[in-house]
Amino acid sequence: MSSVGKSEAGETMLEDDPDQTYENVLAEIQSFELPIEATLRSVYDDQPNAHKKFMEKLDACIRNHDKEIEKMCNFHHQGFVDAITELLKVRSDAEKLKVQVTDTNRRFQDAGKEVIVHTEDIIRCRIQQRNITTVVEKMQLCIPVLEMYSKLKEQMSTKRYYSALKTMEQLENVYFPRVSQYRFCQLMIENLPKLREDIKEISMSDLKDFLESIRKHSDKIGATAMKQSQQQKTFGIALQKQNNIKFGKNMCINDRIIEEKDELILKHLFEEENEEEILTVQDLVDFSPVYRCLHIYSVLGDEETFENYYRKQRKKQARLVLQPQSSMHETVDGYRRYFTQIVGFFVVEDHILHVTQGLVTRAYTDELWNMALSKIIAVLRAHSSYCTDPDLVLELKNLIVIFADTLQGYGFPVNRLFDLLFEIRDQYNETLLKKWAGVFRDIFEEDNYSPIPIVNEEEYKIVISKFPFQDPDLEKQSFPKKFPMSQSVPHIYTQVKEFISASLKFSESLHRSSTEIDDMLRKSTNLLLTRTLSTCLLNLIRKPHIGLTELVQIIINTTHLEQACKYLEDFITNITNISQETVHTTRLYGLSTFKDARHTAEGEIYTKLNQKIDEFVQLADYDWTMSEPDGRASGYLMDLINFLRSIFQVFTHLPGKVAQTACMSACQHLSTSLMQMLLDCELKQISMGAVQQFNLDVIQCELFASSEPVPGFQGDTLQLAFIDLRQTILNSFEVPEN
């Protein structure tokens, strides 16, 4: 009950029954309920003299309690006395017991000192044992960590960096959490990032060494790859040709790069396959630095940085590889080294593409190849333009074919390289034309422009083997005999065939059809005939030292060369197996070439013959004042007529029309020259004796014309060349006609 409640209750009780109220207050006080302030306040505050009455009640209560206590003590007093008596009786025994206990305690103390010492030793041992157990337990936790860390150090020292990174992961995830409270563990944890950086730097250094190594050895790698590609191709062609021969099939033009040695090459390749181990790019290059570095950066979560660095460095190396030497075009070795380095570069990239995941991608290699291909084509186009040796251009073409076939085997597109080869083919043909121009010039300079003499059957067969000459009449003649053409004809024919063969060499392995190759050969041969040989012939014909006899032989030679053109077409047909009846087959223009040369030679004959006549006429020394003629024709004129007779004898080997035209032209020119001499404006007067002497010369000219120096003229056709001169003499000087 709260104090307020109690106060109110007390006040109520005091108003009703004061005695009962005091009894209740005393009961509350005796109950030891706290607080009693409210109860006491109700006693003192409510009624006057309440304190006195309360004190009286309190004294009465105390007296009652004293009486009860006294009754209680009286009731138990005898028992207390008996207990005291008993205690007094056992006092002496207690003292004895105390003495005995003290003595026993002393003895126990004395005896316990040794026990205490041993106990302390035991306790100390137990503590040490506990500590040892604790240490062992802790060491069992620490030793694997230390062993793993020692293993890490060993892996670092033996350059097993990938394993070292895996060990670091185990330390961090498994071992370090167990002993993280120890200082040595904290030191190890702090050292791991430095070790990782060291591994990154070392692996990157190894990668740089690897990149430098493959840059230096890329030519060897490329040379090996190109050699293997060429061997595989040669082996395939040899095997195909052997099968074609076995089953009686026609040979494809691209199979002609292996000739009589096909079976030997095939056997040799089979032997090499057993005897010589085929080297691969893995045998030539140690790729472990790349794998190791890739794995390390992958574990470190920095794979993208590694990929970017690798690709950037390889692009730089690609630019260096694609940069040619300035003198590359001078030797085939320069081109070979250029190609082998590029092949080596892309063989390595192809290997990296297939053995690593994501380091390089097909899109990356394609982009790199397209960039390289554009540069390669530009370099080859520029440097090949400096090549003037067809053999060098041919070797360049073979290198490009092997280069293209090798990279095509690795999946790189090479169509643009074969398109470039068509450009180089035109250049090759130009170099061939220049070379053969020199060959033709040498042949013409060494020719004696005389029919080829033969004294026996062996010499005859030699000439026939070089030139397709057919003449039954000549075959029936006995030795010695002569071919109508000079020595240059079989030489030129042979060289034209050599040119066709040389042109064919470039067309091989270009992955073109036989029809296309046939067209290429015919077009290049036409260029040789219409441009090179024609130019050489025209230059020869126009040379000042070429006389009439040589011109006559040149005309004869061109006639036989013209007839031999059909055999050249057959030669090309046999090579390409393309019939001449094919609609789109190009024809050789030899007929027009040699016909034009012959017309030019004929014109030169007419010109030189007239020049020779002029030389003789210039020797004329008429005495226009002489009184009497000498009685015979002038000496210069007789020499001229004799010269013309001998020349026209040579003309018998020419076509009849040419000889007749030359003879008519000579007579007309002689008549015109004599006419100009007679009608010279500087000639003021002529004596009758001089006229008669001049008439004797004209008579000799007319006699020469009537003697038919060249057969085939009808009637007096040739004499008509002098009719105007005769009429002038008759009309002007009234000289009687003989």
C-alpha positions, 0 to 999 in steps of 0.5 A: 500500500502506498504511503498516501493510502496508508495515511488515509487508512490510519486517519480513518481508523483513528477516527473510529477506534483509537486503541484499535488504530494504535494496535494496527500501527504497532502491528505495521511497525513490527512487520518491518515494512518500509517505509513507516514514515506515513504510518508514524505521521498519521499517529502524530498529525491526526489527533492531539495527545496521540503521541502520548497515547501511542507511546503508552501503547508502545511501552505496553507492547514492549513489556509484553514482548519482554515477558515473552522473552523471559518466559522463553529464556526460562523455558530453555535455561536448563538446556543451556546450562547442560550444554555449557557443562558439556562444553566444559567437559570437552574443553580439555579434550578440545585442547588436546585435540588442538595440540594433536591437530597442530602437531599433525598439521606441522608434520603435514606441513613438513611432509608437504613441502617436498610434495609441494616442490614436486607438485610445483615441478609437475605443474611447471611440466604440465604448463610446459607440456601444454605450451608444447602442445600449443606450440605443436598445434600452432606449428602444425598450422604454420609449417604448411604455410611455410612449406608452401611459401618455400615452394613458392620461392623455389618456383620463383627461382626455377622460373615456374611462374605460373605454378608460383601464381597458383601457389600464391592463390592457395596461400591466400585462400587456404593457408594464410587465413589459418595463421593470419594473427602471426607477424610472419604471415603479415610479412608474407601477405605484404610480399605477395603483391611484389612477387606478382609484379616481379612475375609480370615483369619477368614474364613480360621480359621473356615475351620481349625476348621471344618477340625479338627472337622470332623477328630474327628467325622469321626468315628461317621459319618462312623458308621452312614453311615455303619449302614444305609447301613447295614439296607438297605441291611438287609431290601432288603434281608428280603423283597426279602426272603419274596417275594421268600417265597410268590412266592415259589422261591428257596433261594439264598445263599446270603439270608441266613444271615437272618434266622428265624427272617426275618419277625421280622426284616422286621417288625422292620425295617418298625417300625423304618422307621416311628419312628426314623428319618434317620440321614444324613451326613448333620445332623451330620456335619455343612458344613457351614464353607466350603461353607462360605469359598468357597464363600468368596474365590470365591468372592475374586478371590482366589478360586484356593488357597482355593481348593489347601489348602483344598485338601492338608489338606484332603490328610494329614487327609487321611494319618492319618486316614489310619494309624492303631493303632498297637493293632488294630488286638487284638479286633474287636473294633480296626477294627471297629474304623478304618473302620468307620473313613475311611468311615466317611472321604469319606462320607464327601468327597462325600458330598463335591463333590456333593454340591460344584462345583470344590472344589473336583472333581471325578478324585480327589476323585478317586485318593484319594480312590485308594491311600487309598484302596492300604493302606487299603488292605496292612494294613488289610493283615498285621494285619489280619495275626496276628488274631488267633481267627476265631470269630475275623476273621469272625467279620473282614470279616463282617466289611469289607463287610459292609465297602465295601457295604457302600462305593460302595453305594457312588460310590467307586469301591470295587472289590479289597476288595472282592479279599482281602476277599478271601485271608482272607477266607483262613486265616479264614479257617486256624484259623478254622482248628486250633480251630477244631484241639483243639476241636477234641483233647478234644473230643478224650481225653474225650472219654472212647472208649467204645460203647455208652450205652443207657437205653431208647428211649429218649437217643436213639433219642438223639444219632440218632439226632446227628449222622445218624446211621442206623441199623435195628438189633439194633433198634429191640433190647430191652433196654438197648443196645449199639451203636457200636461206642463210644461217640466221633463219634457223637461229631465229626460228629456234630463238622464237621457240625459246621465247615461247618456252620462256614465256610459258615458264611464267604462265605455269602455276598461275592457276589459269586454264589452258585456253588462257595460257594459250592466249597469253603465249600467242599474244606474247609471240605476236609481240615478239614478231610484230614489234621486236623481230620486225624492228630488228629486221627494219633496222637491219634493212636500213643499215648503210653497210647492208648491200644489195646481195644482203637485201636479196638474202634478207628477202629470201630469209623472210619468205622462209620465216613466213612459211615457218609461222604455221609450225610455230602455231603447231608448237604452241598447240602442242604445248597447250593442247588447244586446237587452232580451230577454236573460235577464240584462238589468237592467230600469229601475225608473222605473215604480216610481219615478214611481209612488211619487212620484205616490202621494206627490203624491196624498197631498199633494193630499189633505193640502193640499186638507184644509188649504185647507178648514181655512183656509176653515172657520177663517174661519167666524164663526157667531153661535150666538145669532142669532134669524133666519138671513141667508137665504143661505149663509155667505160663507166656505162659498160661497168654499170651494165656489167654490175647490173647483169651480176646483180640481176643474176642474184635476183633470180632467187627473188620472187619474179615480180620483185626482180622484174620491178627492180630491173624496170626501176633500175632501167628507168632510173638510168634513163632518167639520169642520162636524160638529166645529164643531157639536158643539164642547163649548165651545158651550153653546147654539145658537139656532134661527136659528143652526141654520137658518143652519148648515142653509143652509150644509149645503144648499150642501154637498149641492148642491155634491156633487150637482152632480158637480164631478168626473165618474165618481161613481155616483148619490148617492155623493158626497152620502153624505159629508154624510149623517152631518152631515145626520142630526145636524142633523135628530136634534139640532135637529129642523130640517125637511129641505128 
